[in-house]
Amino acid sequence: MNGNKITVLYFAAVRDITGVSSETFELSEGWTLETLTKQLVLKHGEALGVVLKTAMYALDMDYVSKQDEATTVLKAGHEVAIIPPVSGG
């Protein structure tokens, strides 16, 4: 295990905003995906917050519904992928 750490993977617009493809975060007890979202916006700014409103989270390669973000508790070693909506034409 990674102690109390999780890895967050960024793709497309989220990667462009953060400037990195992944980061590691130290967990506090009871962190949920909603908590992670708030921390990401604090760290990277409101432009990221706008994208995260429509992005999907995958926790250890399983998608999490928007309704479950507030109750999905993160645990040490989890890998969270943030997948923004596909755009273009």
Secondary structure, 3 states (H helix, E strand, C coil): CCCCEEEEEECHHHHHHHCCCEEEEECCCCCEHHHHHHHHHHHHCHHHHHHHCCCEEEECCEEECHHHCCCCECCCCCEEEEECCCCCC
